[in-house]
């Protein structure tokens, strides 16, 4: 899967061509020589989402097994000021 790097101006002027290009590989769109965004094939995007197993919890919703693991861990004196988060 080869990636393409194009400027935002080029992407805008050749949108149709780059819309087809995303099926062959990601298109990295730059502005001022810095990445602005990456255009991906929708199937590749869904695959990446499915592979991401991270989950964010509100403090009150942290599962008990995770909370127990956090409480059992001793990060050392440097981070004692954070202990209140697990109480």
N, C-alpha and C positions, 0 to 999 in steps of 0.2 A: 504494500500500500504506500505509494509515493505521495508525499505532501507537496503542495504548491504554495509559494509565498508571493503575494501580490499586494500592490498598494490599494488603498481604499478607492482612489480615483479609478484605477484600472478595474477593480471589482465592480464599481458602479457602472462603468461604461460597457463592460462585457459580462453583465450579470447572467445572461442566459448561458453563456459558455461555462462560467464558473459554477452555475447551478448543476450542470451536467458533470463537471469535474469532481464534485464532492462524492460521486458514486465510485470514483477511482481512488480517492484518498482525501484527507483533510486539506482545506484551503485556508491558509493563515493570511489574514488581512492585516496590513500594517498601515500606520500613519506616523510620519516623522521617524521612520526606520524602527519603530517599536510595534510589537504585536498589539492589535486592537481587539480582534476576535478570531475565532476559528469556526469555519463553516464545515459541518459534518453531514455525512449521510444519515438520515433518520434511523436506520437500522443500527448503525454504529453508535449513535447517541444512546439508543435504548439499551444496547449491549453494555455500554459503559455505566449507565445508571444501574443496571441489574448487578453489575460486578461490585458496586459500592455498597458495602454492608454496614457502613457507619450509620449510627442513629443518634440523634440528639434527644435528650430528655429534659423536661422541666424538673427542677429539684424535687418537687413533690411526687413526680412520676417515675423516679429511678427505681428499677426492679430491686427487690430485697437482696437477691444474690449479688448483684453488682454493688449495692451499698455495703454489704458485708465485706466484699473484697476490697473496697476502697477503705473501709474502716480498719481492716486488718493490715493494710500496707502502711509502712512507716517511712515517709519520705525524708525524715531527718529534721533537725532543728531549723533548717533554713526555711521550711514551709509550714511551721507550726501555726503561723497566723491564718492559715486556711482551714484549720481543724473545725471551725464553727460550721463549715459547709456540710459536714457529714453528721452533725449532731441533730 
